[in-house]
Amino acid sequence: MRKALLSLAFVAGSFVAGAQTLPGLILNEVSQGPNVGAGQKEYFEFIVAGTPTCTVNTLDLRGWIIDDNNNWVAAGPSTGIATGAMRFANVANWAAVPYGSIILVYNDNDKNTSITLADDPTDANNDKVYVIPASSTMFERNTVAPTTASGSNFVYPTTNWVSGGDWNTVALRNAGDAIIIVKPSVRNTEYFSLGYAIGSGSTATVWVPDMDSDSDRFLSDGNYNQASSWLLGVATGIPATTAETPGAGNTAANAAWINGMRGPATGVTVDPISSTNGSTLCVGGTTTLSSTTAGGTWSSANNAVVSVNATTGVATGVTAGGPVTITYTVTSGGCTGTATYAITVVAAANAGTLSGGPSVCTGATTTFTTNGTAGGTWSSSNPAVATINPATGVATGVTAGNVTITYTVGSGACATSATAPLQVAAAPVLPAISGNPNICLGGTRTYTNGFAGGSWSSSTPANVSIDPATGVATGMAVGSSVLTYTASNGGCTSTVTYNVQTVALPSAGTLNVPATLCVGSTATFTSTVAGGAWSASPSGLLTVNATTGAATADNAGNATVTYTVTDVNGCAGTATAPVAISAAPVLQPTTGPSSVCVGATIQLTNPFQPNGAGTWSATPAGLVTLTPTLPAGGPHIVNVTALAPGVATITLTAGSGGCTSSVPFVLTINAVPVVAPVLGATNLCSGATVTVTNATPGGTWSSSNPAAATVNPTTGVVTGVATGTADIIYTVTGVGGCTGTNRATINVQTTPNPGANNGPATLCIGATATFTNALAGGTWSSSNTAIASINASTGVVTGVAAGGPVTITYTVTTNGCTGTSNSTLNVNAAPSIAPIANFPLCTGAGTTLTPSVAGGTWSSANTSVATVTNAGVVTGTGTGSAILTYTVTNGGCTATRNVTVTVTTMNAQLNASATTISAGQSVTLTPAFSGTGPFTISAWTPAPLFPNQAAATQTATPVATTTFSVTGSDANGCTATGTVTVVVNPLVTDDLYVPNYFTPNFDGRNDILYFYGSTVATLEFRIFNQWGELVFSTTDKSRGWDGTSGGKAQPVGVYMYVAKATLPNGQTRTLKGSINLIR
C-alpha cells in the first residue's frame, strides 16, 4: 500500500454544476509525489465550493466521507481497493467552513516535501487554508467497507467510526484507482469522484485515462466536471514537482475561481430608530419613530397595546402594557434588514380620595393618605398656616387658620390630583399648679389648678401616685416625680407641670430594750434618737413612762415596746422592740441510784415539765459525764457515766427569760479493780490445749465463744474445739461489787486431714509415676531417696535402685496445723538390651535383626520407608529413613532400643543424542543415574555393539530402529536399568525450488510466485522488500504471492525470500534467495 497526502478545497453556492448541487466538497488536486522512483508521498486537495448569499457563506462538513475506489469503479487493470474510508469528525471546527476554503490532508507517515505550510487544522490564521495530517482527530476512520460496494447503490456505514484518520484507508494505486467524495445525507451515491485508468467517464464524475506514479493531477480552472480541465503534471510537460501546489490555487484561473467564492454574507444594514416622545406612552398618547435608513415599513409586535402607522412610523398607546417591539424593515436586492424599538404604555395616574385632618392644633401633626396611585407629591396652599411633607403627607399646624392640601400623581398628560381641607386651631393657656411639694412616705397631699376640667398624671408613679380626677397624690417611695395637669380647648390640648418628691420618715433610732423580764422586775428603755414618745402593747403586761422610758413587768407574756419621732413636715418615724416576761418554775426532787462504779452508767429522773425546759450540770468536774434524754411529753431524764471515784452533785436548773429554779442530787462513785494482762499462746489447733495465766489473784476464767475454745474457770487450761476465735476473760470483784476484767484472744485453726494417697505400689528403676492426694497444698517426701526419690511439689516419684518398701509421705500444713498421709512403694529393675547399629537398605531388599534380649516385639515409625516383623525381618518399601523400635518387658518393667534404617533407591535413564536419525548416521548414548554415588556400569545391550561393557558412554551406528539399555549399581549395592529407542529412517531426496523472478501483470503467465517441491510436508514461506518489510507470508504450499501487499501492488524491484520446508521423514530444509518482480 502506498502512503499519500490529501488536500481538500470547498466552495459553496446555490447553482448546479454538472451532477453536483452547490455548496459542496470538490477535489482540486491529487499528487503521486515527487519523482523519487517509487511513486510515493501522495496527497489530496479539496475545495468547499459555493456562492455567498445574503445570510450564508459557510458549509457544514461534519460527516462528509472521502475514500479511494470502494469497488464501485471496478473496470480496468486494477481495483485500487484500500480497506475502509475517512470522514470529517463531528467537531465544532467543521460546523461552518467558509466558501473558498482549501483543506489539505496528507499522510504524516510519509509527508510530501512540497508541503511547506505548517499544520493549521482550524485555520487559526484566517487565510482559509486548512493543513491537516491524515491521523488528526479532526477525522474519523472506518475499516468496514460499504455495503453493496460493487454496485451503484453502495451505502457507507454509520457505525464503527473511531477517532483519528488513517491514510491506509484512502491510499491510491498507481495502476488505476478513484477518489470518491460522499455527502453525509446521501451515503449511497458519490457527490463527486475522479477516476483514472479504471472505469470510464460514464462511471465517475470525471474520468482520466492514467495517473501513474511520479505524477500530479490538478484542476486548472473552475470546471471540475470537465476532464479537459484536469491536467496531468507530467503529460502536459509540467514536472510533477512544479505542478504540486499544496494549499494554494493550481493556476491563475483556478485561484480566481477559489477567491471568487470567498467573502462575507451580503445583507441590508438599517440605522437605529429614534422616538420623539421616548419609549413610554400614556394610553391614547403618540410618538413618531424614525430611522435615517429610508424606504422601510413599520410594524408592531402587539397592536392591542401599541399600534404604528406602517408608513409614517407614528405609534399610538392603545392599552397599558409592554414593552412592545416596533420593527422597521428595509428590503434591498432580495436581502432584508431590520431595526427594533421597545415602547411601554402606561395608564393615566389616579390621585384617588384623600384621608387626613380635617383639623390639627398648632405645633401638632396629622398624616394625609390616598386610596389612589402611590408615588405622588403632597403640597399645602398656605405653608404659613400649615406645612406638609411632599413625600410622606405629614402635615404640621403653624398658626390658626384654614388651608387646602393637594396630592398630585403622574407626569405630563398622565398626571392627576386630589385635594382635602385642613383647619389649624390654638391650645388653652393653663395657670401654675398649687400644693406642698413634699409628701411623706406613705402619706397624701392634694394639688389644684385654676383651669377646671383637666386631668392629673405623674411621671414616676413608683415614687408619687396621683388620682387623675381629684389631684390627691400619695408618697409611694422616696424620690421625685413630675406632676402634669392636662386640659383641652376645641380639641387642642395644653399641659402644665409641677415638681414634687416623697420624703423619708424620720428615724426613731436604735432602741435599748431588754429582750426578757421577770414578773415584778423593772427597766429603763432608751433610744439613740431623743425627743420621741414611748408606749407598750398589749396593755396589762408592761407599764412604761412615755417620756422617760421607765418600765415595770406586771404579768407574764410577750409585749411590744414602740418609740415614735415626728419631724417638721409632720412625718412620723417609729421603732419597736419585743419583751418576753416570764415567771420562775417550782421544781420537785430528783430520783435514781445513789452510787455507781467507775465506767458504769445510771439514769436520774426529775418530774419537772414542760419537756426540754431545764438543763443538767455536775460538780466537781471530771467525775461524771451527763447525757440528757428528752422523752416526748415526759419528765426530765439524764444518763450519768462515772469517770473517776468520788462524790458528785447532779443539779437540774429550769426556767425561761432569766427566771430559773434548781434542785441538787448527790451520787457516790466507787473504783473498779485493776486486772493484770492475760498471758499465754494466742494460736491453737483444734484438739490441742494451752494454759493462760494472770498476775492478779482471786479471779475466775471464762470463754466468750465455747464453740471455738473452752477454758477451765480455775486453772486457765484452754482447749481448741473448732475453727474460730474466742476471748479468754479473767474477772476480779472489788468494793461495792465493782468488777475488773482483762482478756486475751485465742485463734483456733482446724488440723487438716489429707486422707489416703493415690499412687503405684511398684516402680521400675528409671521410671516415674505420680502420687496424688485429694487435699491440695501439701508436700511429698520419701523415707529412702536411695531407692525412690519424689518431687516435693508435683508428687512425681522416680525409681533409683531396686529395693523397698519405701514410705511415701504427704504432709499438709494449714495455719500452722499439720496433717499427714503415708503410702509404701517397691522398686524393680528393667531388662538391658544391647545397642543395635544403624544400617542402609535398598528399596525392595530385606535383612534380619537379632537383639541381645529375646521375647520382645518390633515396630516401624514409618512403614512407607521400611516394615519390620516381630521376628526382626526388615523390608525396604520406599526411600528415606525410618526408626525401628524393639520393646521387651520383664517383671512389669519395659525396655526399648531404637535403630535407624536408611532406605535408598537407584534410577537409571539412557539418553540418546538423537532419537530419530537417517540411515548411516551415528548416535551417542549417555546414561544418567540417581541414588547414592559413586555408580558402577555393569552391562550395555545389545552387547555385540558394545565391546567395552563398563564404558561411561557409547557411540553406535544402528542400521535399523534399535532399543539400547544400560545397567548400573550405586554405593549401597542398589541396581537399575535405563533404555532408549532410536528410530532409523531411510534416506529421502528432495526437489525444493523457488523461481528467481515473476511478472504479476495480469497476463495469465507467471503472475504468481510459488514455492515448489514434491516432498514437502509443512512449509513456512516469507517474502521481504528491500527495506526489510514483510510483504507476503504463508504456510499453505498451494498459495503463492501475486505481487501485492495489503491490496496494493508492490513496485518493480528485488525482493528477498526465506523458506523452511519439513520433509515426510522429519528432516527440515531452509532456502533463502532473491526474487525479481517484473511487470
Secondary structure in CASP SS format (residue, H / E / C, confidence):
PFRMAT SS
TARGET T0000
AUTHOR 0000-0000-0000
METHOD secondary structure of the structure
MODEL  1
M C 1.00
R C 1.00
K C 1.00
A E 1.00
L C 1.00
L E 1.00
S E 1.00
L E 1.00
A E 1.00
F E 1.00
V E 1.00
A E 1.00
G C 1.00
S C 1.00
F C 1.00
V E 1.00
A E 1.00
G C 1.00
A C 1.00
Q E 1.00
T E 1.00
L C 1.00
P C 1.00
G E 1.00
L E 1.00
I E 1.00
L E 1.00
N E 1.00
E E 1.00
V E 1.00
S E 1.00
Q C 1.00
G C 1.00
P C 1.00
N C 1.00
V C 1.00
G C 1.00
A C 1.00
G C 1.00
Q C 1.00
K C 1.00
E E 1.00
Y E 1.00
F E 1.00
E E 1.00
F E 1.00
I E 1.00
V E 1.00
A E 1.00
G E 1.00
T C 1.00
P C 1.00
T C 1.00
C C 1.00
T C 1.00
V C 1.00
N C 1.00
T E 1.00
L E 1.00
D C 1.00
L C 1.00
R C 1.00
G C 1.00
W C 1.00
I E 1.00
I E 1.00
D E 1.00
D C 1.00
N C 1.00
N C 1.00
N C 1.00
W C 1.00
V C 1.00
A C 1.00
A C 1.00
G C 1.00
P C 1.00
S C 1.00
T C 1.00
G C 1.00
I C 1.00
A C 1.00
T C 1.00
G C 1.00
A E 1.00
M E 1.00
R E 1.00
F E 1.00
A C 1.00
N C 1.00
V C 1.00
A H 1.00
N H 1.00
W H 1.00
A C 1.00
A C 1.00
V E 1.00
P E 1.00
Y C 1.00
G C 1.00
S C 1.00
I E 1.00
I E 1.00
L E 1.00
V E 1.00
Y E 1.00
N C 1.00
D C 1.00
N C 1.00
D C 1.00
K C 1.00
N C 1.00
T C 1.00
S C 1.00
I C 1.00
T C 1.00
L C 1.00
A C 1.00
D C 1.00
D E 1.00
P C 1.00
T C 1.00
D C 1.00
A C 1.00
N C 1.00
N C 1.00
D C 1.00
K C 1.00
V E 1.00
Y E 1.00
V E 1.00
I E 1.00
P E 1.00
A C 1.00
S C 1.00
S C 1.00
T C 1.00
M C 1.00
F E 1.00
E E 1.00
R E 1.00
N E 1.00
T C 1.00
V C 1.00
A C 1.00
P C 1.00
T E 1.00
T C 1.00
A C 1.00
S C 1.00
G C 1.00
S C 1.00
N C 1.00
F C 1.00
V E 1.00
Y C 1.00
P C 1.00
T C 1.00
T C 1.00
N C 1.00
W C 1.00
V E 1.00
S E 1.00
G C 1.00
G C 1.00
D C 1.00
W H 1.00
N H 1.00
T H 1.00
V C 1.00
A C 1.00
L C 1.00
R C 1.00
N C 1.00
A C 1.00
G C 1.00
D E 1.00
A E 1.00
I E 1.00
I E 1.00
I E 1.00
V E 1.00
K C 1.00
P C 1.00
S C 1.00
V C 1.00
R C 1.00
N C 1.00
T C 1.00
E C 1.00
Y C 1.00
F E 1.00
S E 1.00
L E 1.00
G E 1.00
Y E 1.00
A C 1.00
I C 1.00
G C 1.00
S C 1.00
G C 1.00
S C 1.00
T C 1.00
A C 1.00
T C 1.00
V E 1.00
W E 1.00
V E 1.00
P C 1.00
D C 1.00
M C 1.00
D C 1.00
S C 1.00
D C 1.00
S C 1.00
D E 1.00
R E 1.00
F E 1.00
L E 1.00
S C 1.00
D C 1.00
G C 1.00
N C 1.00
Y C 1.00
N C 1.00
Q C 1.00
A H 1.00
S H 1.00
S H 1.00
W E 1.00
L E 1.00
L E 1.00
G C 1.00
V C 1.00
A C 1.00
T C 1.00
G C 1.00
I C 1.00
P C 1.00
A H 1.00
T H 1.00
T H 1.00
A H 1.00
E C 1.00
T C 1.00
P C 1.00
G C 1.00
A C 1.00
G C 1.00
N C 1.00
T C 1.00
A H 1.00
A H 1.00
N H 1.00
A H 1.00
A H 1.00
W H 1.00
I H 1.00
N H 1.00
G C 1.00
M C 1.00
R C 1.00
G C 1.00
P C 1.00
A C 1.00
T C 1.00
G C 1.00
V C 1.00
T C 1.00
V C 1.00
D C 1.00
P C 1.00
I E 1.00
S E 1.00
S E 1.00
T C 1.00
N C 1.00
G C 1.00
S C 1.00
T E 1.00
L E 1.00
C E 1.00
V C 1.00
G C 1.00
G C 1.00
T E 1.00
T E 1.00
T E 1.00
L E 1.00
S E 1.00
S E 1.00
T C 1.00
T C 1.00
A C 1.00
G C 1.00
G C 1.00
T E 1.00
W E 1.00
S E 1.00
S E 1.00
A C 1.00
N C 1.00
N C 1.00
A C 1.00
V C 1.00
V E 1.00
S E 1.00
V E 1.00
N C 1.00
A C 1.00
T C 1.00
T C 1.00
G C 1.00
V E 1.00
A E 1.00
T E 1.00
G E 1.00
V C 1.00
T C 1.00
A C 1.00
G E 1.00
G E 1.00
P E 1.00
V E 1.00
T E 1.00
I E 1.00
T E 1.00
Y E 1.00
T E 1.00
V E 1.00
T E 1.00
S E 1.00
G C 1.00
G C 1.00
C E 1.00
T E 1.00
G E 1.00
T E 1.00
A E 1.00
T E 1.00
Y E 1.00
A E 1.00
I E 1.00
T E 1.00
V E 1.00
V E 1.00
A C 1.00
A C 1.00
A C 1.00
N C 1.00
A C 1.00
G C 1.00
T C 1.00
L E 1.00
S E 1.00
G C 1.00
G C 1.00
P C 1.00
S E 1.00
V E 1.00
C E 1.00
T E 1.00
G C 1.00
A C 1.00
T E 1.00
T E 1.00
T E 1.00
F C 1.00
T E 1.00
T E 1.00
N C 1.00
G C 1.00
T C 1.00
A C 1.00
G C 1.00
G C 1.00
T E 1.00
W E 1.00
S E 1.00
S E 1.00
S C 1.00
N C 1.00
P C 1.00
A C 1.00
V C 1.00
A E 1.00
T E 1.00
I E 1.00
N C 1.00
P C 1.00
A C 1.00
T C 1.00
G C 1.00
V E 1.00
A E 1.00
T E 1.00
G E 1.00
V C 1.00
T C 1.00
A C 1.00
G E 1.00
N E 1.00
V E 1.00
T E 1.00
I E 1.00
T E 1.00
Y E 1.00
T E 1.00
V E 1.00
G C 1.00
S C 1.00
G H 1.00
A H 1.00
C H 1.00
A C 1.00
T E 1.00
S E 1.00
A E 1.00
T E 1.00
A E 1.00
P E 1.00
L E 1.00
Q E 1.00
V E 1.00
A E 1.00
A C 1.00
A C 1.00
P C 1.00
V C 1.00
L C 1.00
P C 1.00
A C 1.00
I C 1.00
S E 1.00
G C 1.00
N C 1.00
P C 1.00
N E 1.00
I E 1.00
C E 1.00
L E 1.00
G C 1.00
G C 1.00
T E 1.00
R E 1.00
T E 1.00
Y C 1.00
T E 1.00
N C 1.00
G C 1.00
F C 1.00
A C 1.00
G C 1.00
G C 1.00
S E 1.00
W E 1.00
S E 1.00
S E 1.00
S C 1.00
T C 1.00
P C 1.00
A C 1.00
N C 1.00
V E 1.00
S E 1.00
I E 1.00
D C 1.00
P C 1.00
A C 1.00
T C 1.00
G C 1.00
V E 1.00
A E 1.00
T E 1.00
G E 1.00
M C 1.00
A C 1.00
V C 1.00
G E 1.00
S E 1.00
S E 1.00
V E 1.00
L E 1.00
T E 1.00
Y E 1.00
T E 1.00
A E 1.00
S E 1.00
N E 1.00
G C 1.00
G C 1.00
C E 1.00
T E 1.00
S E 1.00
T E 1.00
V E 1.00
T E 1.00
Y E 1.00
N E 1.00
V E 1.00
Q E 1.00
T E 1.00
V E 1.00
A C 1.00
L C 1.00
P C 1.00
S C 1.00
A C 1.00
G C 1.00
T C 1.00
L E 1.00
N E 1.00
V C 1.00
P C 1.00
A C 1.00
T E 1.00
L E 1.00
C E 1.00
V C 1.00
G C 1.00
S C 1.00
T E 1.00
A E 1.00
T E 1.00
F C 1.00
T E 1.00
S E 1.00
T C 1.00
V C 1.00
A C 1.00
G C 1.00
G C 1.00
A E 1.00
W E 1.00
S E 1.00
A E 1.00
S E 1.00
P C 1.00
S C 1.00
G C 1.00
L C 1.00
L E 1.00
T E 1.00
V E 1.00
N C 1.00
A C 1.00
T C 1.00
T C 1.00
G C 1.00
A E 1.00
A E 1.00
T E 1.00
A E 1.00
D C 1.00
N C 1.00
A C 1.00
G E 1.00
N E 1.00
A E 1.00
T E 1.00
V E 1.00
T E 1.00
Y E 1.00
T E 1.00
V E 1.00
T E 1.00
D C 1.00
V C 1.00
N C 1.00
G C 1.00
C C 1.00
A E 1.00
G E 1.00
T E 1.00
A E 1.00
T E 1.00
A E 1.00
P E 1.00
V E 1.00
A E 1.00
I E 1.00
S E 1.00
A C 1.00
A C 1.00
P C 1.00
V C 1.00
L C 1.00
Q C 1.00
P C 1.00
T C 1.00
T E 1.00
G C 1.00
P C 1.00
S C 1.00
S E 1.00
V E 1.00
C E 1.00
V C 1.00
G C 1.00
A C 1.00
T E 1.00
I E 1.00
Q E 1.00
L E 1.00
T E 1.00
N E 1.00
P C 1.00
F C 1.00
Q C 1.00
P C 1.00
N C 1.00
G C 1.00
A C 1.00
G E 1.00
T E 1.00
W E 1.00
S E 1.00
A E 1.00
T E 1.00
P C 1.00
A C 1.00
G C 1.00
L C 1.00
V E 1.00
T E 1.00
L E 1.00
T E 1.00
P E 1.00
T E 1.00
L C 1.00
P C 1.00
A C 1.00
G C 1.00
G C 1.00
P C 1.00
H E 1.00
I E 1.00
V E 1.00
N E 1.00
V E 1.00
T E 1.00
A E 1.00
L C 1.00
A C 1.00
P C 1.00
G E 1.00
V E 1.00
A E 1.00
T E 1.00
I E 1.00
T E 1.00
L E 1.00
T E 1.00
A E 1.00
G E 1.00
S E 1.00
G C 1.00
G C 1.00
C E 1.00
T E 1.00
S E 1.00
S E 1.00
V E 1.00
P E 1.00
F E 1.00
V E 1.00
L E 1.00
T E 1.00
I E 1.00
N E 1.00
A C 1.00
V C 1.00
P C 1.00
V C 1.00
V C 1.00
A C 1.00
P C 1.00
V E 1.00
L E 1.00
G C 1.00
A C 1.00
T C 1.00
N E 1.00
L E 1.00
C E 1.00
S C 1.00
G C 1.00
A C 1.00
T E 1.00
V E 1.00
T E 1.00
V C 1.00
T E 1.00
N E 1.00
A C 1.00
T C 1.00
P C 1.00
G C 1.00
G C 1.00
T E 1.00
W E 1.00
S E 1.00
S E 1.00
S C 1.00
N C 1.00
P C 1.00
A C 1.00
A C 1.00
A E 1.00
T E 1.00
V E 1.00
N C 1.00
P C 1.00
T C 1.00
T C 1.00
G C 1.00
V E 1.00
V E 1.00
T E 1.00
G E 1.00
V C 1.00
A C 1.00
T C 1.00
G E 1.00
T E 1.00
A E 1.00
D E 1.00
I E 1.00
I E 1.00
Y E 1.00
T E 1.00
V E 1.00
T E 1.00
G C 1.00
V H 1.00
G H 1.00
G H 1.00
C C 1.00
T E 1.00
G E 1.00
T E 1.00
N E 1.00
R E 1.00
A E 1.00
T E 1.00
I E 1.00
N E 1.00
V E 1.00
Q E 1.00
T C 1.00
T C 1.00
P C 1.00
N C 1.00
P C 1.00
G C 1.00
A C 1.00
N C 1.00
N E 1.00
G C 1.00
P C 1.00
A C 1.00
T E 1.00
L E 1.00
C E 1.00
I E 1.00
G C 1.00
A C 1.00
T E 1.00
A E 1.00
T E 1.00
F C 1.00
T E 1.00
N C 1.00
A C 1.00
L C 1.00
A C 1.00
G C 1.00
G C 1.00
T E 1.00
W E 1.00
S E 1.00
S E 1.00
S C 1.00
N C 1.00
T C 1.00
A C 1.00
I C 1.00
A E 1.00
S E 1.00
I E 1.00
N C 1.00
A C 1.00
S C 1.00
T C 1.00
G C 1.00
V E 1.00
V E 1.00
T E 1.00
G E 1.00
V C 1.00
A C 1.00
A C 1.00
G E 1.00
G E 1.00
P E 1.00
V E 1.00
T E 1.00
I E 1.00
T E 1.00
Y E 1.00
T E 1.00
V E 1.00
T E 1.00
T E 1.00
N C 1.00
G C 1.00
C E 1.00
T E 1.00
G E 1.00
T E 1.00
S E 1.00
N E 1.00
S E 1.00
T E 1.00
L E 1.00
N E 1.00
V E 1.00
N E 1.00
A C 1.00
A C 1.00
P C 1.00
S C 1.00
I C 1.00
A C 1.00
P C 1.00
I C 1.00
A C 1.00
N C 1.00
F E 1.00
P E 1.00
L E 1.00
C E 1.00
T C 1.00
G C 1.00
A C 1.00
G E 1.00
T E 1.00
T E 1.00
L C 1.00
T C 1.00
P C 1.00
S C 1.00
V C 1.00
A C 1.00
G C 1.00
G C 1.00
T E 1.00
W E 1.00
S E 1.00
S E 1.00
A C 1.00
N C 1.00
T C 1.00
S C 1.00
V C 1.00
A E 1.00
T E 1.00
V E 1.00
T C 1.00
N C 1.00
A C 1.00
G C 1.00
V E 1.00
V E 1.00
T E 1.00
G E 1.00
T C 1.00
G C 1.00
T C 1.00
G E 1.00
S E 1.00
A E 1.00
I E 1.00
L E 1.00
T E 1.00
Y E 1.00
T E 1.00
V E 1.00
T E 1.00
N E 1.00
G C 1.00
G C 1.00
C E 1.00
T E 1.00
A E 1.00
T E 1.00
R E 1.00
N E 1.00
V E 1.00
T E 1.00
V E 1.00
T E 1.00
V E 1.00
T E 1.00
T C 1.00
M C 1.00
N E 1.00
A E 1.00
Q E 1.00
L E 1.00
N E 1.00
A E 1.00
S C 1.00
A C 1.00
T C 1.00
T E 1.00
I E 1.00
S E 1.00
A C 1.00
G C 1.00
Q C 1.00
S C 1.00
V E 1.00
T E 1.00
L E 1.00
T E 1.00
P E 1.00
A E 1.00
F E 1.00
S E 1.00
G C 1.00
T C 1.00
G C 1.00
P C 1.00
F C 1.00
T E 1.00
I E 1.00
S E 1.00
A E 1.00
W E 1.00
T E 1.00
P C 1.00
A H 1.00
P H 1.00
L H 1.00
F C 1.00
P C 1.00
N C 1.00
Q C 1.00
A C 1.00
A C 1.00
A C 1.00
T C 1.00
Q E 1.00
T E 1.00
A E 1.00
T C 1.00
P C 1.00
V C 1.00
A C 1.00
T C 1.00
T E 1.00
T E 1.00
F E 1.00
S E 1.00
V E 1.00
T E 1.00
G E 1.00
S E 1.00
D C 1.00
A C 1.00
N C 1.00
G C 1.00
C C 1.00
T E 1.00
A E 1.00
T E 1.00
G E 1.00
T E 1.00
V E 1.00
T E 1.00
V E 1.00
V E 1.00
V E 1.00
N E 1.00
P C 1.00
L C 1.00
V C 1.00
T C 1.00
D C 1.00
D C 1.00
L C 1.00
Y E 1.00
V C 1.00
P C 1.00
N C 1.00
Y E 1.00
F E 1.00
T C 1.00
P C 1.00
N C 1.00
F C 1.00
D C 1.00
G C 1.00
R C 1.00
N C 1.00
D C 1.00
I C 1.00
L E 1.00
Y C 1.00
F C 1.00
Y E 1.00
G C 1.00
S C 1.00
T C 1.00
V C 1.00
A C 1.00
T E 1.00
L E 1.00
E E 1.00
F E 1.00
R E 1.00
I E 1.00
F E 1.00
N C 1.00
Q C 1.00
W C 1.00
G C 1.00
E C 1.00
L E 1.00
V E 1.00
F E 1.00
S E 1.00
T E 1.00
T C 1.00
D C 1.00
K C 1.00
S C 1.00
R C 1.00
G C 1.00
W E 1.00
D C 1.00
G C 1.00
T E 1.00
S E 1.00
G C 1.00
G C 1.00
K E 1.00
A E 1.00
Q C 1.00
P C 1.00
V C 1.00
G E 1.00
V E 1.00
Y E 1.00
M E 1.00
Y E 1.00
V E 1.00
A E 1.00
K E 1.00
A E 1.00
T E 1.00
L C 1.00
P C 1.00
N C 1.00
G C 1.00
Q C 1.00
T E 1.00
R E 1.00
T E 1.00
L E 1.00
K E 1.00
G E 1.00
S E 1.00
I E 1.00
N E 1.00
L E 1.00
I C 1.00
R C 1.00
END
